[in-house]
Amino acid sequence: METLMALVVGGLFASAIYMMLRRSIVKLVIGLVLLSNGANLLIFTQAGMLRGSPPLIPLGQMQPEGVVADPLAQALILTAIVIGFGVLAFAVVLIHRAYEVVQADDMDQMKDTDT
């Protein structure tokens, strides 16, 4: 299962880099989203693909019983998802405003408008 996840992460990173190297600013943002999702999936895969119980310690014991899920990876991924959504929302508003001003989606045409 980890090999399949590694291939998926590699595919996400490759497609993200490809999209970010395009001249369209919308494709750049799509590349950023793919890169963010690839990083989240990489953290998830590195934490282990085990199905475990919640990391709760029963009353009177020093450690949980049996195999437990890794809460650190879950917290990191949840935080990354929220930050990624905020960056995406900001980028969409920025693209919308840039398109209103320049009337173009191409990065080269946007560069020609500098004064």
N, C-alpha and C positions, 0 to 999 in steps of 0.2 A: 504494500500500500504506500510506503514511503517513497518508493521509486516512482510511482505514478504521480504522487504529489510533487516530487522534485521536477518531473517533466512539465507539469502544469505551471509551477512557479517559473521555470525557465521560459516557457512559452509566454507567460504574462509579462515577464521582464523584457523579452525580445520584442514583443509587439508594442510594449510601452515605449521602448527606445525608438523603434521605427516611427511610431506616431509622433513622438516629440521632435523628431528630426524633419517632419513635414513643414511646409511653409504656411499652412493654414493654422490660425490661432485656435480654432475649435478643435482641430486634431491634436494640438499641443495639450489642451485641457483633458481630452480623452486619454492621452498618453499618461498624464499625471494621475488620473483616476486608476488606470490599469497598473501603474507603478505602485500606488498605494495599496491596491488590492493584492498585488503580488507580494508586497512586504508583509501584509497581514497574514497571508497564507503561509509564508515562510516561517513566521513566528509560531503560527499554529502547528505547523509540521514539526518544527524543532522541539516543541514542548512534548511531543509524543502523541502517537495516535492510539492511546489506550482509552478504553471506556471505563471510567472509574466513578466511584461514588463522590458526592460532594465532600470537600475537605473540612468536615466538621469533627471536632474531638468530643467524644462522649464524656458525660460528667464523671469525674473521678479517674480519668485516664490521662496519660501524658502525651499520647500520640493517637492518631486515627487508626481505625482497624482496616486492614486490607489495602487494596489499591485505591488511591484517590486521584482526582483530577488536579492538574497544576493550576492554582488560582492566579499565579503571577502572569502567565501567558494570557489568560483570559482577560485580566485587567489591562494589560498592555494593548491587546487587540481592541478592546472596547474603547480605550482612550484614543487609539489611532483612528478608529472609525469615526469618532466624533470630530476629531481634528481634521480628518480628510473631508468630511462633509462641510465643515466650515470653510476650508480652503476652496472646495468646489463651488460653494455658494458665492464666495467673494470673486472667484474667477469668472463665473457666469455673468455677474453684474458688471465686472470690468470689461468683459468682451462685448456685452451689450452696449455699454457706453462708448467703447472704442469704435464699434461699428456705426453708431449714430454719428460720430464726429467724422470718421474717415470714409465711410461708405464702402469699406473693403474688408475682406477677411484675410487677405494675403499679407504676410509679414513684410515682404519687400515693398509693397505699396504703402504700408504703414510707416516704413522707414523713410520714404520719400516726403512725408508730410512734416518732418522735423524742421524747425526754423532756427 
